[in-house]
Amino acid sequence: MIIGEALIRIRDREPIVFESIPDARAIIGFRNLLAHGYDVADPEAVFELAHTKLDELHEIISQLLSNGIDS
């Protein structure tokens, strides 16, 4: 949920940066599901996403930060 909220803020403040993050919209959608539809969220799917996608997202964000936000 924290990552989704951060992406919402990036979207609103730095749209060019937001567009350079693959699946950013899907991540926000997933955040919304967790925040508002937690009763229907599949815990196994949440676990799977956390273990398969977070490293990839971390790498993308690290590259953005090391290249500078304006790149």
Secondary structure as UniProt FT lines:
FT   HELIX           2..13
FT   HELIX           15..19
FT   TURN            22..23
FT   HELIX           24..36
FT   TURN            38..40
FT   HELIX           43..67
FT   TURN            69..70
//
